[in-house]
Amino acid sequence: MTANSERDVRFVSVFAAGPDGGNPAPIVIDAAGMSDAEMQRVAQVYGHESGFVLPPPQGSGCDFEFRFFVPNHEMSMCGHATVGAVWLLAKLGKLRGDRVSIWTRSGQVEARVETFSRQDILVEVSQPEGRVELLPNAPGIEADILDVLGIDAGDLATLPIQNARTSRVKTLVPLKSVSILDGLKPDFGRIEQLCARIDSTGLYPYAMSDRIAQIVDARQFPSSSGYPEDAATGIAAAALSFGLLENGLVEPSVRPITIRQGRAMKRPSEISVRFNLEGGRANGCWLGGIVRPTDCEKIL
């Protein structure tokens, strides 16, 4: 793990399933005093979703404030950058305990940390109860989604295309098989306009790999982040988990749901989602996975 002396930029891969897997995230662990333009510049230089750790707003009752930028804009919440930032704070001894309250622009997020050794730290981040809805009633919208993904109706599983969200809306596209998912060749130039029509921040096609073991494969094509595909997307995985629950594909229990992503990018990733239950009902979830330190690819 390396650090830039001026900005203290540290680089981690989050939700890694193997040495080359996971979603890279530059993290600035002391971003106090950085301007919005400076934060966005970090994301632009590294080409990835980037996380910034700041003191909490006065009166928030939180331990930290996190902000997130992609090359094109700020995001209200980023699952993998949150997991990566908390992991780094734990690794560097900057946490006061194993529960962390974080202020984000999407609201307060909780994290819990389980430390087995300095090299073995597990972080889970909370997400609120998901909302799952049918697509907006726009003429030809389902056909347009299929066309952008380069597939036809025969490639869909017998489930609806749905919008789902915990922190941001993702469009869940159920496919018949993992092989269809792996073979997708989207028309990336049309995704942003399509997502604007359906009030979504990205297309998230998925296929059940092992229903009994609750393993799902997925790919994320963001609407306007500045790159065409994500190796691992915690917020989308949380939304998908509530979509699976809505459609009866997983059970309302604390058994982990494993969402595999990134294989098509040669960055295999695994995101673990566990429902938070109250009276047998899922009223939120926890997402987590393996974090690995990596070397910075560029220097600011």
C-alpha positions as CSV (number, residue, x, y, z in Angstrom):
1,M,0.0,0.0,0.0
2,T,1.5,3.3,-1.0
3,A,0.6,6.9,-0.1
4,N,1.0,10.2,-1.9
5,S,2.8,12.5,0.5
6,E,0.8,15.6,-0.5
7,R,-2.7,14.2,-0.6
8,D,-2.2,10.9,1.4
9,V,-4.0,9.0,-1.4
10,R,-4.2,5.3,-0.6
11,F,-5.3,2.6,-3.1
12,V,-7.4,-0.4,-2.2
13,S,-9.3,-3.1,-4.1
14,V,-12.7,-3.8,-2.5
15,F,-14.8,-7.0,-2.7
16,A,-11.8,-8.8,-4.2
17,A,-12.2,-12.4,-5.2
18,G,-8.6,-13.3,-5.8
19,P,-5.4,-11.3,-6.1
20,D,-6.4,-9.3,-9.3
21,G,-10.0,-8.9,-8.3
22,G,-12.2,-6.2,-6.7
23,N,-13.1,-2.7,-7.5
24,P,-10.1,-0.2,-7.1
25,A,-10.7,2.8,-4.9
26,P,-8.4,5.7,-4.2
27,I,-9.0,6.9,-0.6
28,V,-7.9,10.2,0.9
29,I,-8.0,9.5,4.6
30,D,-7.6,13.1,5.6
31,A,-9.5,15.3,3.1
32,A,-10.1,18.2,5.4
33,G,-9.6,21.4,3.5
34,M,-9.9,19.9,0.0
35,S,-12.1,21.7,-2.4
36,D,-14.8,19.9,-4.5
37,A,-12.6,20.4,-7.6
38,E,-9.6,18.8,-5.9
39,M,-11.6,15.8,-4.9
40,Q,-13.0,15.4,-8.4
41,R,-9.5,15.7,-9.7
42,V,-8.4,12.7,-7.7
43,A,-11.2,10.6,-9.3
44,Q,-10.3,11.9,-12.8
45,V,-6.6,11.2,-12.4
46,Y,-7.1,7.6,-11.1
47,G,-10.3,6.9,-13.2
48,H,-12.2,5.3,-10.3
49,E,-14.8,6.1,-7.7
50,S,-12.8,7.8,-5.0
51,G,-13.5,8.3,-1.3
52,F,-12.7,11.2,1.0
53,V,-12.6,11.1,4.8
54,L,-13.5,14.3,6.7
55,P,-14.4,15.4,10.2
56,P,-18.1,15.0,10.9
57,P,-20.5,17.9,10.6
58,Q,-21.1,19.6,13.9
59,G,-24.1,18.1,15.8
60,S,-24.3,15.1,13.5
61,G,-23.4,12.6,16.2
62,C,-21.2,10.8,13.6
63,D,-17.5,9.8,13.8
64,F,-16.7,10.9,10.2
65,E,-18.1,12.4,7.0
66,F,-17.3,10.6,3.8
67,R,-17.7,12.1,0.3
68,F,-17.4,10.3,-3.0
69,F,-16.5,11.4,-6.5
70,V,-16.4,9.6,-9.9
71,P,-14.6,11.3,-12.8
72,N,-17.8,13.1,-14.0
73,H,-19.5,14.2,-10.7
74,E,-20.0,13.7,-7.0
75,M,-22.0,10.7,-5.7
76,S,-24.1,10.8,-2.6
77,M,-23.0,7.3,-1.5
78,C,-20.5,4.6,-2.7
79,G,-20.6,1.2,-1.1
80,H,-17.1,-0.1,-2.0
81,A,-15.4,3.2,-1.2
82,T,-17.1,3.3,2.2
83,V,-16.0,-0.3,3.0
84,G,-12.5,0.5,1.7
85,A,-12.2,3.7,3.7
86,V,-13.4,2.1,7.0
87,W,-11.0,-0.8,6.4
88,L,-8.1,1.7,6.0
89,L,-9.1,3.6,9.1
90,A,-9.1,0.3,11.1
91,K,-5.8,-0.7,9.6
92,L,-4.2,2.6,10.5
93,G,-5.6,2.5,14.1
94,K,-7.8,5.5,13.6
95,L,-11.0,4.0,14.9
96,R,-12.2,4.3,18.5
97,G,-14.2,1.1,18.4
98,D,-15.8,-1.6,16.3
99,R,-18.9,0.5,15.4
100,V,-18.6,3.6,13.2
101,S,-21.2,6.2,12.3
102,I,-20.6,8.0,9.0
103,W,-22.3,11.0,7.6
104,T,-22.8,10.9,3.8
105,R,-24.9,13.0,1.4
106,S,-27.4,10.1,1.3
107,G,-27.8,10.2,5.1
108,Q,-26.2,8.4,8.0
109,V,-24.5,5.1,7.4
110,E,-23.3,2.6,10.0
111,A,-20.2,0.4,9.7
112,R,-19.2,-2.5,11.9
113,V,-15.6,-3.8,12.1
114,E,-14.5,-7.3,13.1
115,T,-10.7,-7.5,13.6
116,F,-9.1,-10.9,13.6
117,S,-5.5,-9.5,13.1
118,R,-3.9,-6.5,11.5
119,Q,-4.0,-8.4,8.2
120,D,-7.5,-9.7,8.6
121,I,-10.2,-7.1,9.1
122,L,-13.8,-7.5,8.0
123,V,-16.0,-4.4,7.4
124,E,-19.7,-4.4,6.8
125,V,-21.7,-1.2,5.9
126,S,-25.4,-0.6,6.4
127,Q,-28.0,0.2,3.8
128,P,-31.6,1.1,4.4
129,E,-34.6,-1.0,3.4
130,G,-34.8,-1.4,-0.3
131,R,-37.6,-0.2,-2.6
132,V,-38.5,-2.2,-5.6
133,E,-40.7,-0.9,-8.4
134,L,-41.8,-1.6,-11.9
135,L,-40.3,0.6,-14.6
136,P,-41.8,4.0,-15.4
137,N,-44.6,3.7,-17.9
138,A,-42.7,4.9,-21.0
139,P,-43.5,3.6,-24.5
140,G,-41.1,0.9,-25.7
141,I,-38.8,1.2,-22.7
142,E,-38.3,-2.5,-22.1
143,A,-37.5,-3.0,-25.8
144,D,-35.0,-0.1,-25.6
145,I,-33.3,-1.7,-22.6
146,L,-32.9,-5.0,-24.4
147,D,-31.6,-3.2,-27.5
148,V,-29.0,-1.3,-25.5
149,L,-27.8,-4.5,-23.9
150,G,-27.7,-6.3,-27.3
151,I,-30.2,-9.0,-26.3
152,D,-33.8,-10.0,-27.0
153,A,-36.8,-11.0,-24.9
154,G,-35.9,-14.6,-25.2
155,D,-32.8,-14.0,-23.1
156,L,-34.8,-12.7,-20.1
157,A,-35.7,-14.9,-17.2
158,T,-39.4,-15.1,-16.4
159,L,-39.2,-12.1,-14.0
160,P,-39.9,-8.4,-14.5
161,I,-37.3,-5.7,-15.2
162,Q,-37.5,-3.5,-12.1
163,N,-36.0,-0.4,-10.6
164,A,-34.6,-1.0,-7.1
165,R,-32.8,1.2,-4.6
166,T,-31.3,1.5,-1.2
167,S,-29.2,4.6,-1.8
168,R,-29.5,5.0,-5.6
169,V,-31.8,3.5,-8.2
170,K,-30.5,0.6,-10.2
171,T,-32.4,-1.1,-13.0
172,L,-32.4,-4.9,-12.5
173,V,-32.5,-6.9,-15.7
174,P,-33.1,-10.7,-15.0
175,L,-31.3,-13.0,-17.5
176,K,-31.8,-16.7,-18.2
177,S,-28.2,-17.7,-17.7
178,V,-24.7,-16.6,-16.6
179,S,-23.5,-17.2,-20.1
180,I,-25.9,-14.6,-21.5
181,L,-24.7,-12.2,-18.8
182,D,-21.0,-12.8,-19.7
183,G,-21.7,-12.3,-23.4
184,L,-23.3,-8.9,-23.1
185,K,-21.9,-6.2,-25.4
186,P,-23.8,-3.0,-24.5
187,D,-24.1,0.1,-26.6
188,F,-22.4,2.3,-24.0
189,G,-23.1,5.5,-25.9
190,R,-26.9,5.1,-25.3
191,I,-26.9,4.1,-21.6
192,E,-26.9,7.6,-20.1
193,Q,-29.9,8.8,-22.1
194,L,-31.8,5.5,-21.4
195,C,-31.1,5.7,-17.7
196,A,-32.4,9.3,-17.6
197,R,-35.7,8.0,-19.1
198,I,-36.2,5.4,-16.5
199,D,-35.0,7.4,-13.5
200,S,-32.0,5.1,-12.9
201,T,-28.3,5.5,-12.3
202,G,-27.3,2.3,-14.0
203,L,-28.3,-1.0,-15.6
204,Y,-27.7,-4.1,-13.5
205,P,-28.3,-7.3,-15.4
206,Y,-28.1,-10.4,-13.3
207,A,-28.5,-14.2,-13.4
208,M,-29.0,-16.7,-10.7
209,S,-26.0,-19.0,-10.4
210,D,-27.0,-21.1,-7.4
211,R,-30.4,-20.4,-5.9
212,I,-30.0,-22.8,-3.0
213,A,-26.6,-21.2,-2.0
214,Q,-28.0,-17.7,-2.8
215,I,-25.3,-16.9,-5.3
216,V,-26.0,-14.4,-8.1
217,D,-23.9,-13.1,-11.0
218,A,-24.3,-9.5,-12.1
219,R,-22.7,-6.7,-14.2
220,Q,-23.1,-2.9,-13.6
221,F,-23.2,-0.4,-16.5
222,P,-23.4,3.1,-14.8
223,S,-25.2,5.9,-16.5
224,S,-22.8,8.7,-16.3
225,S,-19.8,8.0,-14.1
226,G,-17.1,8.4,-16.7
227,Y,-16.3,4.7,-17.2
228,P,-18.4,2.0,-18.9
229,E,-18.5,-0.8,-16.3
230,D,-17.9,-1.4,-12.6
231,A,-16.0,-4.3,-11.2
232,A,-18.1,-4.4,-8.0
233,T,-21.0,-2.2,-6.9
234,G,-22.1,-2.5,-3.3
235,I,-25.1,-0.1,-3.7
236,A,-26.3,-2.1,-6.7
237,A,-25.8,-5.4,-4.9
238,A,-27.9,-4.2,-2.0
239,A,-30.7,-3.1,-4.3
240,L,-30.5,-6.4,-6.1
241,S,-30.8,-8.3,-2.9
242,F,-34.2,-6.6,-2.2
243,G,-35.2,-7.3,-5.8
244,L,-34.4,-11.0,-5.2
245,L,-36.4,-10.9,-2.0
246,E,-39.3,-9.2,-3.8
247,N,-39.3,-12.0,-6.4
248,G,-39.0,-14.9,-4.0
249,L,-35.5,-15.9,-5.1
250,V,-33.9,-15.5,-1.7
251,E,-35.3,-15.9,1.8
252,P,-35.7,-13.2,4.5
253,S,-32.9,-14.5,6.7
254,V,-29.4,-13.5,7.8
255,R,-27.9,-16.1,5.4
256,P,-25.5,-14.2,3.1
257,I,-26.3,-13.5,-0.5
258,T,-23.2,-13.5,-2.7
259,I,-23.2,-11.2,-5.7
260,R,-20.4,-12.0,-8.1
261,Q,-19.3,-9.2,-10.4
262,G,-16.3,-8.1,-12.5
263,R,-15.4,-11.3,-14.2
264,A,-16.0,-9.8,-17.7
265,M,-13.4,-7.1,-16.7
266,K,-10.9,-9.7,-15.4
267,R,-11.4,-8.3,-11.9
268,P,-13.4,-11.0,-10.2
269,S,-15.3,-9.7,-7.2
270,E,-17.7,-11.0,-4.5
271,I,-20.1,-8.8,-2.5
272,S,-21.7,-10.3,0.6
273,V,-25.2,-8.9,1.5
274,R,-27.0,-9.9,4.7
275,F,-30.5,-8.7,5.6
276,N,-31.1,-7.0,8.8
277,L,-34.2,-8.5,10.3
278,E,-36.8,-7.1,12.7
279,G,-39.7,-9.4,13.5
280,G,-38.8,-11.6,10.6
281,R,-38.9,-8.7,8.1
282,A,-35.9,-7.3,6.3
283,N,-35.7,-3.6,7.2
284,G,-32.2,-3.0,5.8
285,C,-29.0,-4.9,5.0
286,W,-25.3,-5.1,5.6
287,L,-22.8,-5.3,2.7
288,G,-19.2,-6.4,2.9
289,G,-16.4,-8.2,1.4
290,I,-12.6,-8.6,1.2
291,V,-10.4,-5.6,0.9
292,R,-6.9,-5.7,-0.4
293,P,-4.2,-2.9,-0.4
294,T,-2.8,-2.2,-3.8
295,D,-0.1,0.1,-5.2
296,C,-1.3,3.4,-6.7
297,E,-1.3,3.4,-10.5
298,K,-0.7,7.1,-10.9
299,I,0.7,9.9,-8.7
300,L,-1.1,13.2,-8.4
